[in-house]
Amino acid sequence: MVALLILTTQRHAEALAEKRAQLTLQIAMLGERKNTKIIALLEEQGRDNPLLESRVDREADEMGQISDSFQNLVKIEGAKLPKGTS
């Protein structure tokens, strides 16, 4: 009976941890989208404002692009693989 109670508690804790991880990922992705939009708007303002010097900032342009979450996951998973495996 005690073992059943422990297993049930562990499964419940694992389910909560998974939900928490998914929520954290969603919040991070939303934050990334917001930051990307802010950077894009700042860059647009810099181009449109006649009082500011026109310049090209490649890093800001890259940061202003929304990243593909699936591609990022593939890169992360690829980094975790031991050398010599694909």
Buried (B, 14 or more C-beta within 10 A) or exposed (E): EEEEEEEEEEEEEEEEEEEEEEEEEEEEBEEBEEEBEEBBEEBEEBEEEEEEEEEEEEEBEEBBEEEEEEEEEEEEEEEEEEEEEE
